[in-house]
Amino acid sequence: MFSGRIPWSLTENPLTAELARKRSEGGEILDLTLANPTEAGFTFDPHLPEAFARPEVLRYSPHPKGLAAAREAISRYYADAGCTVSADAIHCTAGTSEAYSFLFKLLCDPENSVLIPHPAYPLFEYLAALDSVRLRPYKLRRSAQGLWRIDFGSLDDACSDRPRAVVVVNPSNPVGAYLDPDDLAHLRVFCERRNIALIVDEVFWDFPLARNVLRSRTVEENSILTFTLNGLSKLAGLPQLKLGWIVSSGPERLVAQARSRLDLIADAFLSVGTPVMLAADTLLTSRVSVQEEIRTRCITNYAVLKELLSCFSSLHVPEVQGGWTAVINLPKDTDEEHFAMNLLRKQSVYVHPGYFFDFPRGVHAVVSLLTPPAMFAEGVKRIAVEVGE
């Protein structure tokens, strides 16, 4: 009776079920997976609601790309970073999940494949299946300098059938590595050779956690067909205001065809609300203060994580260049799911095991650096108690 696009079990996994049980009992839980900035105690401009109190919201004037006012505001956001992006290159979407869906529709027929990084945010599996697209994983690997890079051997190996696009998350989530300039150069060659598109997710771009990080941006790419994604969810810490976008760039002929087809796809949905598009300029301008607050907290929590775990020879915190997430490498004989379950039951601390993010099942725990500092520090101390060298 139901579509085969939803092949997953709809029952809770044991760790999530245990979390629900403990919460139902009313006990305190130190949730080190908190990723919702609106629940993390940040200070947002109290005047933001005024940006929605406009008479123009009562007038419906749809455009496939989104209202010109919103696209011009997004263009100015890129100009602030020294990038030239015309409003005509932008398609507004109801968040980056919809942006992925639009691109899968644009590039793929049913059962075509897209290359995605592992480890990665687990949403890809759901988005691809709902558009009848197959995913082929390629690996990110640790370099000799301890940074995560694209494993181009595994990228080639993932091309057993002809893929339609390769997805890059910049910086990657959860490992927090920005796209290396040399890797971007290799990606150009890879995509040109195979005649496929590049999709770059930049939702954490504005959150470098170290000074002088090399960052390669793709919104001005002109050699290969490229789609760069971003949105208010991370950029302004406002996931409830569903405004994301796609920037199309590359060879002129291909870009013109892609934009015309995206116009048709977007026009079939017209899903972005008029109020948020009219408020886009104010919302993007307000990002500066909350971004600084988020960056400061992430930097602070990351430093606390490294300091509190530094005395444990069996624990290691890999380098994080940007984003809101950090990984803890657990002792080599650890069952990460068993560890996370025991941590929750005995210490009332909730972390994600690494396989939630498509790490091979092994010895990783993933924590959110957005967590309020006092809760984060106490949770890390309890992790240390649980390891108990």
Secondary structure, DSSP 8 states (H G I E B T S, - for coil): ---TT--S--S--HHHHHHHHHHHTT---EETT---GGGTT----TTGGGGG--GGGGS----TT--HHHHHHHHHHHHHTT----GGGEEEESSHHHHHHHHHHHH--TT-EEEEEES--THHHHHHHHTT-EEEEEEEEE-TTS-EEE-HHHHHHT-SS-EEEEEEESS-TTT-----HHHHHHHHHHHHHHT-EEEEE-TTTT-B-STT------TT--SS-EEEEEEHHHHSS-TTS--EEEEEESSHHHHHHHHHHHHHHHHHH--S-HHHHHTHHHHHHTHHHHHHHHHHHHHHHHHHHHHHHTT-TT-B-----BSSEEEEE--TT--HHHHHHHHHHHH-EE-EEGGGGT--SSSEEEEETTS-HHHHHHHHHHHHHHH--
